[in-house]
Amino acid sequence: MEKILCYSCSKSKNKLNTRKSALLTINLLMCETCIVSKFEPRWVVILAGGQFGSDHVKEYIIKKRYIGQPILADELLV
Ligand SMILES: [Zn+2]
């Protein structure tokens, strides 16, 4: 069986849930842990920041509600 990885933490889990992104109009496959933590995948935060401006993703960046390297201001300006 194909292994599906959580969009947010990239770990393979037995159970992933579909969850509507809070930042973009897309559906995400995420594990329970990431959903409970109200995380968004790092690339979604960057994409949404580029599309709607840094104010839109400010909460996520300040509270670090994503997994991975810190998102730098210039990454949102692409
Ligand atoms: Zn996860």
N, CA, C, O and the ligand as a Tripos MOL2 file, in Angstrom:
@<TRIPOS>MOLECULE
protein
  313   311    79     0     0
PROTEIN
NO_CHARGES

@<TRIPOS>ATOM
      1 N           0.8280   -1.1940    0.0000 N.3       1 MET1
      2 CA          0.0000    0.0000    0.0000 C.3       1 MET1
      3 C           0.8670    1.2510    0.0000 C.2       1 MET1
      4 O           1.9130    1.3140    0.6470 O.2       1 MET1
      5 N           0.4050    2.2250   -0.7350 N.am      2 GLU2
      6 CA          1.1660    3.4610   -0.8290 C.3       2 GLU2
      7 C           1.1210    4.2100    0.4930 C.2       2 GLU2
      8 O           0.0800    4.3070    1.1440 O.2       2 GLU2
      9 N           2.2590    4.7280    0.8620 N.am      3 LYS3
     10 CA          2.3060    5.4740    2.1160 C.3       3 LYS3
     11 C           1.9710    6.9320    1.8700 C.2       3 LYS3
     12 O           2.5240    7.5740    0.9780 O.2       3 LYS3
     13 N           1.0710    7.4310    2.6630 N.am      4 ILE4
     14 CA          0.6980    8.8350    2.5310 C.3       4 ILE4
     15 C           1.3300    9.6060    3.6820 C.2       4 ILE4
     16 O           1.3060    9.1700    4.8330 O.2       4 ILE4
     17 N           1.8850   10.7370    3.3510 N.am      5 LEU5
     18 CA          2.5460   11.5320    4.3740 C.3       5 LEU5
     19 C           1.6900   12.7330    4.7440 C.2       5 LEU5
     20 O           0.9860   13.3140    3.9180 O.2       5 LEU5
     21 N           1.7830   13.0720    6.0030 N.am      6 CYS6
     22 CA          1.1130   14.2770    6.4800 C.3       6 CYS6
     23 C           1.6990   15.4880    5.7580 C.2       6 CYS6
     24 O           2.9190   15.6320    5.6840 O.2       6 CYS6
     25 N           0.8370   16.3640    5.2240 N.am      7 TYR7
     26 CA          1.3020   17.5500    4.4950 C.3       7 TYR7
     27 C           2.1080   18.4890    5.3920 C.2       7 TYR7
     28 O           2.9540   19.2510    4.9260 O.2       7 TYR7
     29 N           1.8220   18.4120    6.6790 N.am      8 SER8
     30 CA          2.4450   19.3690    7.5820 C.3       8 SER8
     31 C           3.7730   18.8730    8.1560 C.2       8 SER8
     32 O           4.7910   19.5560    8.0450 O.2       8 SER8
     33 N           3.7670   17.6850    8.7710 N.am      9 CYS9
     34 CA          4.9950   17.2090    9.4180 C.3       9 CYS9
     35 C           5.7520   16.1960    8.5660 C.2       9 CYS9
     36 O           6.8480   15.7750    8.9350 O.2       9 CYS9
     37 N           5.1740   15.7970    7.4180 N.am     10 SER10
     38 CA          5.8120   14.8560    6.4910 C.3      10 SER10
     39 C           6.0980   13.4880    7.0950 C.2      10 SER10
     40 O           6.9590   12.7550    6.6070 O.2      10 SER10
     41 N           5.3860   13.1510    8.1420 N.am     11 LYS11
     42 CA          5.5470   11.8260    8.7270 C.3      11 LYS11
     43 C           4.4720   10.9200    8.1610 C.2      11 LYS11
     44 O           3.3660   11.3600    7.8510 O.2      11 LYS11
     45 N           4.8130    9.6520    8.0330 N.am     12 SER12
     46 CA          3.7970    8.7240    7.5580 C.3      12 SER12
     47 C           3.0010    8.2200    8.7570 C.2      12 SER12
     48 O           3.5600    7.7320    9.7400 O.2      12 SER12
     49 N           1.7090    8.3490    8.6500 N.am     13 LYS13
     50 CA          0.8370    7.9910    9.7690 C.3      13 LYS13
     51 C          -0.1910    6.9850    9.2830 C.2      13 LYS13
     52 O          -0.4850    6.9000    8.0910 O.2      13 LYS13
     53 N          -0.7290    6.2310   10.2180 N.am     14 ASN14
     54 CA         -1.7630    5.2700    9.8510 C.3      14 ASN14
     55 C          -3.0390    5.9620    9.4290 C.2      14 ASN14
     56 O          -3.7790    5.4870    8.5680 O.2      14 ASN14
     57 N          -3.2720    7.0850   10.0520 N.am     15 LYS15
     58 CA         -4.5180    7.7730    9.7600 C.3      15 LYS15
     59 C          -4.2530    9.2490    9.4970 C.2      15 LYS15
     60 O          -3.6500    9.9540   10.3060 O.2      15 LYS15
     61 N          -4.7260    9.6880    8.3390 N.am     16 LEU16
     62 CA         -4.6360   11.1100    8.0260 C.3      16 LEU16
     63 C          -6.0460   11.6180    7.7730 C.2      16 LEU16
     64 O          -6.8930   10.9040    7.2350 O.2      16 LEU16
     65 N          -6.2780   12.8310    8.1600 N.am     17 ASN17
     66 CA         -7.5960   13.4220    7.9620 C.3      17 ASN17
     67 C          -7.5360   14.5420    6.9420 C.2      17 ASN17
     68 O          -6.5360   15.2490    6.8250 O.2      17 ASN17
     69 N          -8.6160   14.6860    6.2140 N.am     18 THR18
     70 CA         -8.7100   15.7990    5.2880 C.3      18 THR18
     71 C          -9.1890   17.0080    6.0700 C.2      18 THR18
     72 O         -10.1680   16.9430    6.8130 O.2      18 THR18
     73 N          -8.4980   18.0800    5.8930 N.am     19 ARG19
     74 CA         -8.8800   19.2910    6.5970 C.3      19 ARG19
     75 C          -8.7580   20.4720    5.6500 C.2      19 ARG19
     76 O          -7.7840   20.5840    4.9060 O.2      19 ARG19
     77 N          -9.7270   21.3290    5.6790 N.am     20 LYS20
     78 CA         -9.6930   22.5310    4.8500 C.3      20 LYS20
     79 C          -8.6310   23.4730    5.4030 C.2      20 LYS20
     80 O          -8.5890   23.7420    6.6040 O.2      20 LYS20
     81 N          -7.7880   23.9630    4.5300 N.am     21 SER21
     82 CA         -6.7790   24.9110    4.9680 C.3      21 SER21
     83 C          -7.4500   26.1880    5.4650 C.2      21 SER21
     84 O          -8.4400   26.6430    4.8930 O.2      21 SER21
     85 N          -6.9000   26.7610    6.5350 N.am     22 ALA22
     86 CA         -7.4450   28.0120    7.0570 C.3      22 ALA22
     87 C          -6.9070   29.1920    6.2740 C.2      22 ALA22
     88 O          -7.4230   30.3030    6.3910 O.2      22 ALA22
     89 N          -5.8760   28.9630    5.4790 N.am     23 LEU23
     90 CA         -5.2040   30.0670    4.7820 C.3      23 LEU23
     91 C          -5.4930   30.0960    3.2860 C.2      23 LEU23
     92 O          -5.5810   31.1670    2.6850 O.2      23 LEU23
     93 N          -5.6380   28.9240    2.6910 N.am     24 LEU24
     94 CA         -5.9040   28.8400    1.2570 C.3      24 LEU24
     95 C          -7.1610   28.0020    1.0440 C.2      24 LEU24
     96 O          -7.5640   27.2460    1.9280 O.2      24 LEU24
     97 N          -7.7780   28.1360   -0.1260 N.am     25 THR25
     98 CA         -8.9750   27.3380   -0.3950 C.3      25 THR25
     99 C          -8.5830   25.9910   -0.9850 C.2      25 THR25
    100 O          -8.9160   25.6710   -2.1260 O.2      25 THR25
    101 N          -7.8770   25.2210   -0.1920 N.am     26 ILE26
    102 CA         -7.4790   23.8750   -0.5970 C.3      26 ILE26
    103 C          -7.7140   22.9150    0.5580 C.2      26 ILE26
    104 O          -7.8680   23.3230    1.7090 O.2      26 ILE26
    105 N          -7.7380   21.6490    0.2270 N.am     27 ASN27
    106 CA         -7.8480   20.6370    1.2690 C.3      27 ASN27
    107 C          -6.4720   20.0540    1.5550 C.2      27 ASN27
    108 O          -5.6590   19.8610    0.6510 O.2      27 ASN27
    109 N          -6.2350   19.7810    2.8140 N.am     28 LEU28
    110 CA         -4.9450   19.2470    3.2330 C.3      28 LEU28
    111 C          -5.1470   17.8840    3.8700 C.2      28 LEU28
    112 O          -6.1770   17.6160    4.4890 O.2      28 LEU28
    113 N          -4.1630   17.0410    3.7090 N.am     29 LEU29
    114 CA         -4.1690   15.7670    4.4180 C.3      29 LEU29
    115 C          -3.2200   15.9130    5.5970 C.2      29 LEU29
    116 O          -2.0150   16.1000    5.4260 O.2      29 LEU29
    117 N          -3.7770   15.8270    6.7760 N.am     30 MET30
    118 CA         -2.9240   16.0370    7.9400 C.3      30 MET30
    119 C          -3.1980   15.0290    9.0410 C.2      30 MET30
    120 O          -4.2950   14.4800    9.1430 O.2      30 MET30
    121 N          -2.1900   14.7970    9.8580 N.am     31 CYS31
    122 CA         -2.3340   13.8610   10.9770 C.3      31 CYS31
    123 C          -3.0170   14.5690   12.1470 C.2      31 CYS31
    124 O          -3.0930   15.7960   12.2100 O.2      31 CYS31
    125 N          -3.4970   13.7620   13.0420 N.am     32 GLU32
    126 CA         -4.2070   14.2440   14.2160 C.3      32 GLU32
    127 C          -3.3870   15.2860   15.0000 C.2      32 GLU32
    128 O          -3.9040   16.3240   15.4120 O.2      32 GLU32
    129 N          -2.1120   14.9800   15.1900 N.am     33 THR33
    130 CA         -1.2390   15.8610   15.9790 C.3      33 THR33
    131 C          -1.1850   17.2620   15.3870 C.2      33 THR33
    132 O          -1.2920   18.2570   16.1040 O.2      33 THR33
    133 N          -1.0170   17.3270   14.0690 N.am     34 CYS34
    134 CA         -0.9130   18.6340   13.4170 C.3      34 CYS34
    135 C          -2.2500   19.3650   13.4290 C.2      34 CYS34
    136 O          -2.2930   20.5900   13.5370 O.2      34 CYS34
    137 N          -3.3290   18.6190   13.3180 N.am     35 ILE35
    138 CA         -4.6580   19.2410   13.3310 C.3      35 ILE35
    139 C          -4.9620   19.8130   14.7130 C.2      35 ILE35
    140 O          -5.4600   20.9310   14.8370 O.2      35 ILE35
    141 N          -4.6560   19.0340   15.7440 N.am     36 VAL36
    142 CA         -4.9050   19.4910   17.1110 C.3      36 VAL36
    143 C          -4.0670   20.7350   17.4100 C.2      36 VAL36
    144 O          -4.5220   21.6350   18.1150 O.2      36 VAL36
    145 N          -2.8530   20.7850   16.8780 N.am     37 SER37
    146 CA         -1.9680   21.9330   17.1020 C.3      37 SER37
    147 C          -2.3290   23.1140   16.2120 C.2      37 SER37
    148 O          -1.7000   24.1700   16.2920 O.2      37 SER37
    149 N          -3.3520   22.9380   15.3550 N.am     38 LYS38
    150 CA         -3.7880   23.9800   14.4090 C.3      38 LYS38
    151 C          -2.6500   24.4100   13.4800 C.2      38 LYS38
    152 O          -2.5140   25.5870   13.1460 O.2      38 LYS38
    153 N          -1.8480   23.4450   13.0770 N.am     39 PHE39
    154 CA         -0.7480   23.7390   12.1720 C.3      39 PHE39
    155 C          -1.2460   23.8390   10.7370 C.2      39 PHE39
    156 O          -2.2780   23.2710   10.3810 O.2      39 PHE39
    157 N          -0.5020   24.5660    9.9280 N.am     40 GLU40
    158 CA         -0.6680   24.5610    8.4880 C.3      40 GLU40
    159 C           0.6960   24.1570    7.9330 C.2      40 GLU40
    160 O           1.7230   24.4750    8.5330 O.2      40 GLU40
    161 N           0.7190   23.4690    6.8120 N.am     41 PRO41
    162 CA          2.0200   23.1400    6.2260 C.3      41 PRO41
    163 C           2.8110   24.4210    5.9420 C.2      41 PRO41
    164 O           2.2380   25.4540    5.5940 O.2      41 PRO41
    165 N           4.1250   24.3360    6.0950 N.am     42 ARG42
    166 CA          4.9900   25.5010    5.9020 C.3      42 ARG42
    167 C           4.7980   26.1310    4.5170 C.2      42 ARG42
    168 O           4.7430   27.3550    4.3920 O.2      42 ARG42
    169 N           4.6970   25.2970    3.4880 N.am     43 TRP43
    170 CA          4.5490   25.8270    2.1250 C.3      43 TRP43
    171 C           3.2180   26.5390    1.9380 C.2      43 TRP43
    172 O           3.1050   27.4460    1.1130 O.2      43 TRP43
    173 N           2.2070   26.1270    2.7050 N.am     44 VAL44
    174 CA          0.9030   26.8110    2.6250 C.3      44 VAL44
    175 C           1.0170   28.2070    3.2290 C.2      44 VAL44
    176 O           0.4650   29.1690    2.6930 O.2      44 VAL44
    177 N           1.7320   28.3130    4.3400 N.am     45 VAL45
    178 CA          1.9260   29.6160    4.9840 C.3      45 VAL45
    179 C           2.6620   30.5590    4.0250 C.2      45 VAL45
    180 O           2.2950   31.7270    3.8900 O.2      45 VAL45
    181 N           3.6910   30.0480    3.3690 N.am     46 ILE46
    182 CA          4.4710   30.8640    2.4330 C.3      46 ILE46
    183 C           3.6280   31.2780    1.2260 C.2      46 ILE46
    184 O           3.6490   32.4320    0.7990 O.2      46 ILE46
    185 N           2.8920   30.3130    0.6920 N.am     47 LEU47
    186 CA          2.0520   30.5690   -0.4680 C.3      47 LEU47
    187 C           0.9710   31.5980   -0.1540 C.2      47 LEU47
    188 O           0.7360   32.5290   -0.9240 O.2      47 LEU47
    189 N           0.3190   31.4120    0.9910 N.am     48 ALA48
    190 CA         -0.7520   32.3200    1.3990 C.3      48 ALA48
    191 C          -0.1910   33.7010    1.6940 C.2      48 ALA48
    192 O          -0.8310   34.7090    1.3950 O.2      48 ALA48
    193 N           0.9890   33.7560    2.2720 N.am     49 GLY49
    194 CA          1.6380   35.0330    2.5620 C.3      49 GLY49
    195 C           1.9630   35.7930    1.2860 C.2      49 GLY49
    196 O           1.8190   37.0140    1.2210 O.2      49 GLY49
    197 N           2.4070   35.0530    0.2670 N.am     50 GLY50
    198 CA          2.7410   35.6690   -1.0090 C.3      50 GLY50
    199 C           1.4940   36.1470   -1.7340 C.2      50 GLY50
    200 O           1.5120   37.1550   -2.4400 O.2      50 GLY50
    201 N           0.4170   35.4060   -1.5450 N.am     51 GLN51
    202 CA         -0.8120   35.6960   -2.2560 C.3      51 GLN51
    203 C          -1.6320   36.8150   -1.5910 C.2      51 GLN51
    204 O          -2.1480   37.7100   -2.2590 O.2      51 GLN51
    205 N          -1.7320   36.7360   -0.2710 N.am     52 PHE52
    206 CA         -2.6200   37.6680    0.4390 C.3      52 PHE52
    207 C          -1.8850   38.6920    1.2960 C.2      52 PHE52
    208 O          -2.5140   39.5640    1.8950 O.2      52 PHE52
    209 N          -0.5790   38.5950    1.3570 N.am     53 GLY53
    210 CA          0.1730   39.5260    2.1810 C.3      53 GLY53
    211 C           0.5220   38.9310    3.5370 C.2      53 GLY53
    212 O          -0.1210   37.9890    3.9990 O.2      53 GLY53
    213 N           1.5390   39.4860    4.1610 N.am     54 SER54
    214 CA          2.0550   38.8920    5.3930 C.3      54 SER54
    215 C           1.0660   38.9930    6.5580 C.2      54 SER54
    216 O           1.1250   38.1970    7.4950 O.2      54 SER54
    217 N           0.1520   39.9790    6.4980 N.am     55 ASP55
    218 CA         -0.8460   40.1110    7.5680 C.3      55 ASP55
    219 C          -1.7210   38.8700    7.6810 C.2      55 ASP55
    220 O          -2.1240   38.4650    8.7710 O.2      55 ASP55
    221 N          -1.9990   38.2880    6.5410 N.am     56 HIS56
    222 CA         -2.8560   37.1080    6.4500 C.3      56 HIS56
    223 C          -2.2610   35.9150    7.2060 C.2      56 HIS56
    224 O          -2.9980   35.0890    7.7450 O.2      56 HIS56
    225 N          -0.9520   35.8280    7.2420 N.am     57 VAL57
    226 CA         -0.2920   34.6660    7.8550 C.3      57 VAL57
    227 C           0.4750   35.0200    9.1280 C.2      57 VAL57
    228 O           1.1600   34.1830    9.7160 O.2      57 VAL57
    229 N           0.3410   36.2810    9.5370 N.am     58 LYS58
    230 CA          1.0650   36.7910   10.7060 C.3      58 LYS58
    231 C           0.9360   35.8870   11.9280 C.2      58 LYS58
    232 O           1.9260   35.5450   12.5740 O.2      58 LYS58
    233 N          -0.3270   35.5010   12.2380 N.am     59 GLU59
    234 CA         -0.6000   34.6400   13.3830 C.3      59 GLU59
    235 C           0.2180   33.3460   13.3360 C.2      59 GLU59
    236 O           0.7700   32.8890   14.3370 O.2      59 GLU59
    237 N           0.2690   32.7940   12.1560 N.am     60 TYR60
    238 CA          0.9590   31.5110   11.9890 C.3      60 TYR60
    239 C           2.4560   31.6660   12.1600 C.2      60 TYR60
    240 O           3.1260   30.7800   12.6930 O.2      60 TYR60
    241 N           2.9730   32.7820   11.7110 N.am     61 ILE61
    242 CA          4.4160   32.9970   11.7990 C.3      61 ILE61
    243 C           4.8070   33.3650   13.2270 C.2      61 ILE61
    244 O           5.8010   32.8540   13.7430 O.2      61 ILE61
    245 N           4.0550   34.2290   13.8620 N.am     62 ILE62
    246 CA          4.3720   34.6490   15.2250 C.3      62 ILE62
    247 C           4.2570   33.4670   16.1900 C.2      62 ILE62
    248 O           5.1220   33.2640   17.0420 O.2      62 ILE62
    249 N           3.1810   32.6920   16.0480 N.am     63 LYS63
    250 CA          2.9760   31.5560   16.9600 C.3      63 LYS63
    251 C           3.6580   30.2900   16.4680 C.2      63 LYS63
    252 O           3.5600   29.2330   17.0910 O.2      63 LYS63
    253 N           4.3430   30.4100   15.3530 N.am     64 LYS64
    254 CA          5.0490   29.2930   14.7090 C.3      64 LYS64
    255 C           4.1520   28.0540   14.5950 C.2      64 LYS64
    256 O           4.4870   26.9690   15.0700 O.2      64 LYS64
    257 N           3.0080   28.2580   13.9510 N.am     65 ARG65
    258 CA          2.0760   27.1530   13.7590 C.3      65 ARG65
    259 C           2.3620   26.4120   12.4550 C.2      65 ARG65
    260 O           1.4770   26.2330   11.6180 O.2      65 ARG65
    261 N           3.5980   25.9910   12.3040 N.am     66 TYR66
    262 CA          4.0030   25.1720   11.1620 C.3      66 TYR66
    263 C           5.2600   24.4380   11.5790 C.2      66 TYR66
    264 O           5.8790   24.7640   12.5920 O.2      66 TYR66
    265 N           5.6300   23.4480   10.7920 N.am     67 ILE67
    266 CA          6.7980   22.6520   11.1270 C.3      67 ILE67
    267 C           7.9060   22.9560   10.1400 C.2      67 ILE67
    268 O           7.6630   23.0500    8.9370 O.2      67 ILE67
    269 N           9.1150   23.1080   10.6400 N.am     68 GLY68
    270 CA         10.2590   23.3370    9.7630 C.3      68 GLY68
    271 C          11.0330   24.5900   10.1170 C.2      68 GLY68
    272 O          10.8610   25.1800   11.1840 O.2      68 GLY68
    273 N          11.8910   24.9750    9.1850 N.am     69 GLN69
    274 CA         12.7350   26.1470    9.3700 C.3      69 GLN69
    275 C          11.8790   27.4040    9.5300 C.2      69 GLN69
    276 O          10.8000   27.4960    8.9440 O.2      69 GLN69
    277 N          12.3530   28.3700   10.3160 N.am     70 PRO70
    278 CA         11.6080   29.6200   10.4420 C.3      70 PRO70
    279 C          11.3790   30.2550    9.0710 C.2      70 PRO70
    280 O          12.2590   30.2480    8.2090 O.2      70 PRO70
    281 N          10.1930   30.7950    8.8940 N.am     71 ILE71
    282 CA          9.8740   31.4710    7.6310 C.3      71 ILE71
    283 C          10.3690   32.9110    7.7350 C.2      71 ILE71
    284 O          10.0180   33.6390    8.6640 O.2      71 ILE71
    285 N          11.1800   33.3010    6.7750 N.am     72 LEU72
    286 CA         11.7440   34.6560    6.8030 C.3      72 LEU72
    287 C          10.8640   35.6020    5.9990 C.2      72 LEU72
    288 O          10.1670   35.1940    5.0700 O.2      72 LEU72
    289 N          10.9130   36.8700    6.3780 N.am     73 ALA73
    290 CA         10.0720   37.8730    5.7280 C.3      73 ALA73
    291 C          10.2490   37.8700    4.2150 C.2      73 ALA73
    292 O           9.2720   38.0210    3.4810 O.2      73 ALA73
    293 N          11.4750   37.7010    3.7400 N.am     74 ASP74
    294 CA         11.6820   37.8010    2.2960 C.3      74 ASP74
    295 C          11.1080   36.5950    1.5380 C.2      74 ASP74
    296 O          10.9280   36.6530    0.3210 O.2      74 ASP74
    297 N          10.8270   35.5260    2.2470 N.am     75 GLU75
    298 CA         10.2070   34.3710    1.5850 C.3      75 GLU75
    299 C           8.7440   34.6620    1.2190 C.2      75 GLU75
    300 O           8.1650   34.0080    0.3520 O.2      75 GLU75
    301 N           8.1730   35.6430    1.8890 N.am     76 LEU76
    302 CA          6.7760   35.9930    1.6370 C.3      76 LEU76
    303 C           6.6470   37.0200    0.5240 C.2      76 LEU76
    304 O           5.5420   37.3360    0.0830 O.2      76 LEU76
    305 N           7.7620   37.5300    0.0810 N.am     77 LEU77
    306 CA          7.7120   38.6190   -0.8880 C.3      77 LEU77
    307 C           7.9980   38.1420   -2.3080 C.2      77 LEU77
    308 O           8.1670   38.9510   -3.2210 O.2      77 LEU77
    309 N           8.0510   36.8540   -2.4840 N.am     78 VAL78
    310 CA          8.3570   36.2990   -3.8090 C.3      78 VAL78
    311 C           7.2030   36.5570   -4.7750 C.2      78 VAL78
    312 O           7.2730   36.1650   -5.9400 O.2      78 VAL78
    313 ZN          1.4250   15.8550   10.8760 Zn       79 ZN79
@<TRIPOS>BOND
     1     1     2 1
     2     2     3 1
     3     3     4 2
     4     3     5 am
     5     5     6 1
     6     6     7 1
     7     7     8 2
     8     7     9 am
     9     9    10 1
    10    10    11 1
    11    11    12 2
    12    11    13 am
    13    13    14 1
    14    14    15 1
    15    15    16 2
    16    15    17 am
    17    17    18 1
    18    18    19 1
    19    19    20 2
    20    19    21 am
    21    21    22 1
    22    22    23 1
    23    23    24 2
    24    23    25 am
    25    25    26 1
    26    26    27 1
    27    27    28 2
    28    27    29 am
    29    29    30 1
    30    30    31 1
    31    31    32 2
    32    31    33 am
    33    33    34 1
    34    34    35 1
    35    35    36 2
    36    35    37 am
    37    37    38 1
    38    38    39 1
    39    39    40 2
    40    39    41 am
    41    41    42 1
    42    42    43 1
    43    43    44 2
    44    43    45 am
    45    45    46 1
    46    46    47 1
    47    47    48 2
    48    47    49 am
    49    49    50 1
    50    50    51 1
    51    51    52 2
    52    51    53 am
    53    53    54 1
    54    54    55 1
    55    55    56 2
    56    55    57 am
    57    57    58 1
    58    58    59 1
    59    59    60 2
    60    59    61 am
    61    61    62 1
    62    62    63 1
    63    63    64 2
    64    63    65 am
    65    65    66 1
    66    66    67 1
    67    67    68 2
    68    67    69 am
    69    69    70 1
    70    70    71 1
    71    71    72 2
    72    71    73 am
    73    73    74 1
    74    74    75 1
    75    75    76 2
    76    75    77 am
    77    77    78 1
    78    78    79 1
    79    79    80 2
    80    79    81 am
    81    81    82 1
    82    82    83 1
    83    83    84 2
    84    83    85 am
    85    85    86 1
    86    86    87 1
    87    87    88 2
    88    87    89 am
    89    89    90 1
    90    90    91 1
    91    91    92 2
    92    91    93 am
    93    93    94 1
    94    94    95 1
    95    95    96 2
    96    95    97 am
    97    97    98 1
    98    98    99 1
    99    99   100 2
   100    99   101 am
   101   101   102 1
   102   102   103 1
   103   103   104 2
   104   103   105 am
   105   105   106 1
   106   106   107 1
   107   107   108 2
   108   107   109 am
   109   109   110 1
   110   110   111 1
   111   111   112 2
   112   111   113 am
   113   113   114 1
   114   114   115 1
   115   115   116 2
   116   115   117 am
   117   117   118 1
   118   118   119 1
   119   119   120 2
   120   119   121 am
   121   121   122 1
   122   122   123 1
   123   123   124 2
   124   123   125 am
   125   125   126 1
   126   126   127 1
   127   127   128 2
   128   127   129 am
   129   129   130 1
   130   130   131 1
   131   131   132 2
   132   131   133 am
   133   133   134 1
   134   134   135 1
   135   135   136 2
   136   135   137 am
   137   137   138 1
   138   138   139 1
   139   139   140 2
   140   139   141 am
   141   141   142 1
   142   142   143 1
   143   143   144 2
   144   143   145 am
   145   145   146 1
   146   146   147 1
   147   147   148 2
   148   147   149 am
   149   149   150 1
   150   150   151 1
   151   151   152 2
   152   151   153 am
   153   153   154 1
   154   154   155 1
   155   155   156 2
   156   155   157 am
   157   157   158 1
   158   158   159 1
   159   159   160 2
   160   159   161 am
   161   161   162 1
   162   162   163 1
   163   163   164 2
   164   163   165 am
   165   165   166 1
   166   166   167 1
   167   167   168 2
   168   167   169 am
   169   169   170 1
   170   170   171 1
   171   171   172 2
   172   171   173 am
   173   173   174 1
   174   174   175 1
   175   175   176 2
   176   175   177 am
   177   177   178 1
   178   178   179 1
   179   179   180 2
   180   179   181 am
   181   181   182 1
   182   182   183 1
   183   183   184 2
   184   183   185 am
   185   185   186 1
   186   186   187 1
   187   187   188 2
   188   187   189 am
   189   189   190 1
   190   190   191 1
   191   191   192 2
   192   191   193 am
   193   193   194 1
   194   194   195 1
   195   195   196 2
   196   195   197 am
   197   197   198 1
   198   198   199 1
   199   199   200 2
   200   199   201 am
   201   201   202 1
   202   202   203 1
   203   203   204 2
   204   203   205 am
   205   205   206 1
   206   206   207 1
   207   207   208 2
   208   207   209 am
   209   209   210 1
   210   210   211 1
   211   211   212 2
   212   211   213 am
   213   213   214 1
   214   214   215 1
   215   215   216 2
   216   215   217 am
   217   217   218 1
   218   218   219 1
   219   219   220 2
   220   219   221 am
   221   221   222 1
   222   222   223 1
   223   223   224 2
   224   223   225 am
   225   225   226 1
   226   226   227 1
   227   227   228 2
   228   227   229 am
   229   229   230 1
   230   230   231 1
   231   231   232 2
   232   231   233 am
   233   233   234 1
   234   234   235 1
   235   235   236 2
   236   235   237 am
   237   237   238 1
   238   238   239 1
   239   239   240 2
   240   239   241 am
   241   241   242 1
   242   242   243 1
   243   243   244 2
   244   243   245 am
   245   245   246 1
   246   246   247 1
   247   247   248 2
   248   247   249 am
   249   249   250 1
   250   250   251 1
   251   251   252 2
   252   251   253 am
   253   253   254 1
   254   254   255 1
   255   255   256 2
   256   255   257 am
   257   257   258 1
   258   258   259 1
   259   259   260 2
   260   259   261 am
   261   261   262 1
   262   262   263 1
   263   263   264 2
   264   263   265 am
   265   265   266 1
   266   266   267 1
   267   267   268 2
   268   267   269 am
   269   269   270 1
   270   270   271 1
   271   271   272 2
   272   271   273 am
   273   273   274 1
   274   274   275 1
   275   275   276 2
   276   275   277 am
   277   277   278 1
   278   278   279 1
   279   279   280 2
   280   279   281 am
   281   281   282 1
   282   282   283 1
   283   283   284 2
   284   283   285 am
   285   285   286 1
   286   286   287 1
   287   287   288 2
   288   287   289 am
   289   289   290 1
   290   290   291 1
   291   291   292 2
   292   291   293 am
   293   293   294 1
   294   294   295 1
   295   295   296 2
   296   295   297 am
   297   297   298 1
   298   298   299 1
   299   299   300 2
   300   299   301 am
   301   301   302 1
   302   302   303 1
   303   303   304 2
   304   303   305 am
   305   305   306 1
   306   306   307 1
   307   307   308 2
   308   307   309 am
   309   309   310 1
   310   310   311 1
   311   311   312 2
@<TRIPOS>SUBSTRUCTURE
     1 MET1         2 RESIDUE 1 A MET
     2 GLU2         6 RESIDUE 1 A GLU
     3 LYS3        10 RESIDUE 1 A LYS
     4 ILE4        14 RESIDUE 1 A ILE
     5 LEU5        18 RESIDUE 1 A LEU
     6 CYS6        22 RESIDUE 1 A CYS
     7 TYR7        26 RESIDUE 1 A TYR
     8 SER8        30 RESIDUE 1 A SER
     9 CYS9        34 RESIDUE 1 A CYS
    10 SER10       38 RESIDUE 1 A SER
    11 LYS11       42 RESIDUE 1 A LYS
    12 SER12       46 RESIDUE 1 A SER
    13 LYS13       50 RESIDUE 1 A LYS
    14 ASN14       54 RESIDUE 1 A ASN
    15 LYS15       58 RESIDUE 1 A LYS
    16 LEU16       62 RESIDUE 1 A LEU
    17 ASN17       66 RESIDUE 1 A ASN
    18 THR18       70 RESIDUE 1 A THR
    19 ARG19       74 RESIDUE 1 A ARG
    20 LYS20       78 RESIDUE 1 A LYS
    21 SER21       82 RESIDUE 1 A SER
    22 ALA22       86 RESIDUE 1 A ALA
    23 LEU23       90 RESIDUE 1 A LEU
    24 LEU24       94 RESIDUE 1 A LEU
    25 THR25       98 RESIDUE 1 A THR
    26 ILE26      102 RESIDUE 1 A ILE
    27 ASN27      106 RESIDUE 1 A ASN
    28 LEU28      110 RESIDUE 1 A LEU
    29 LEU29      114 RESIDUE 1 A LEU
    30 MET30      118 RESIDUE 1 A MET
    31 CYS31      122 RESIDUE 1 A CYS
    32 GLU32      126 RESIDUE 1 A GLU
    33 THR33      130 RESIDUE 1 A THR
    34 CYS34      134 RESIDUE 1 A CYS
    35 ILE35      138 RESIDUE 1 A ILE
    36 VAL36      142 RESIDUE 1 A VAL
    37 SER37      146 RESIDUE 1 A SER
    38 LYS38      150 RESIDUE 1 A LYS
    39 PHE39      154 RESIDUE 1 A PHE
    40 GLU40      158 RESIDUE 1 A GLU
    41 PRO41      162 RESIDUE 1 A PRO
    42 ARG42      166 RESIDUE 1 A ARG
    43 TRP43      170 RESIDUE 1 A TRP
    44 VAL44      174 RESIDUE 1 A VAL
    45 VAL45      178 RESIDUE 1 A VAL
    46 ILE46      182 RESIDUE 1 A ILE
    47 LEU47      186 RESIDUE 1 A LEU
    48 ALA48      190 RESIDUE 1 A ALA
    49 GLY49      194 RESIDUE 1 A GLY
    50 GLY50      198 RESIDUE 1 A GLY
    51 GLN51      202 RESIDUE 1 A GLN
    52 PHE52      206 RESIDUE 1 A PHE
    53 GLY53      210 RESIDUE 1 A GLY
    54 SER54      214 RESIDUE 1 A SER
    55 ASP55      218 RESIDUE 1 A ASP
    56 HIS56      222 RESIDUE 1 A HIS
    57 VAL57      226 RESIDUE 1 A VAL
    58 LYS58      230 RESIDUE 1 A LYS
    59 GLU59      234 RESIDUE 1 A GLU
    60 TYR60      238 RESIDUE 1 A TYR
    61 ILE61      242 RESIDUE 1 A ILE
    62 ILE62      246 RESIDUE 1 A ILE
    63 LYS63      250 RESIDUE 1 A LYS
    64 LYS64      254 RESIDUE 1 A LYS
    65 ARG65      258 RESIDUE 1 A ARG
    66 TYR66      262 RESIDUE 1 A TYR
    67 ILE67      266 RESIDUE 1 A ILE
    68 GLY68      270 RESIDUE 1 A GLY
    69 GLN69      274 RESIDUE 1 A GLN
    70 PRO70      278 RESIDUE 1 A PRO
    71 ILE71      282 RESIDUE 1 A ILE
    72 LEU72      286 RESIDUE 1 A LEU
    73 ALA73      290 RESIDUE 1 A ALA
    74 ASP74      294 RESIDUE 1 A ASP
    75 GLU75      298 RESIDUE 1 A GLU
    76 LEU76      302 RESIDUE 1 A LEU
    77 LEU77      306 RESIDUE 1 A LEU
    78 VAL78      310 RESIDUE 1 A VAL
    79 ZN79       313 GROUP 0 **** ****
